Amino acid sequence: MDKDRESVHPVAGTEEVQIVYRRSSARPVEYAILLQVRAVNGWETRIVADNSHVDRHVDEHHCHRYLEGEKQAAEPLPFQVADTNDAMAKVIDWLAENWMELT
């Protein structure tokens, strides 16, 4: 299932950081939420939380950090989630509240 909805939200207090929210229209089933910072060549992703991979397995909620532009191995979210909707809401709050330490 494609992530066919996207919205971009500036992080309060700065024009240099944004949260990009992508999800599938249905239910939602799949999502990716990115924390990005403005760089010389445009927006760079620093961390992404999602629940899908190439094998299309969903509901394995986790995040990936980016170091020097390279996506790192999946790591667990730093909180428990009940389902996809709960995960998306908590991830957005986590990124918005902790963006300084996550970038």
Secondary structure, 3 states (H helix, E strand, C coil): CCCCEEEEEECCCCCCEEEEEEECCCCCCCEEEEEEEEECCEEEEEEEEECCCCCCCCCCCEEEEEECCEECCCEECCCCCCCHHHHHHHHHHHHHHHHHHHC
